[in-house]
Amino acid sequence: MPPTSSPQDRVRSAERVAELNAQIRALWSGRGYPAPPLSEAQRAEYHRLLDELDRVGRGDVTTAA
């Protein structure tokens, strides 16, 4: 997070991180152990979520998408 970010930006970022984490968990929940591989569409979604999570963590995204 850049040092010039406001408290409101940090809250929005934290909320977005929580949303992204919940979406990632949802992809894997209920799949059993060991979990079967994700489908191609699920893998694409998983990587999209990880990329967005990385951007939010770096401070590149300050508002929820």
Secondary structure as UniProt FT lines:
FT   TURN            3..4
FT   HELIX           7..28
FT   TURN            29..30
FT   HELIX           40..58
//
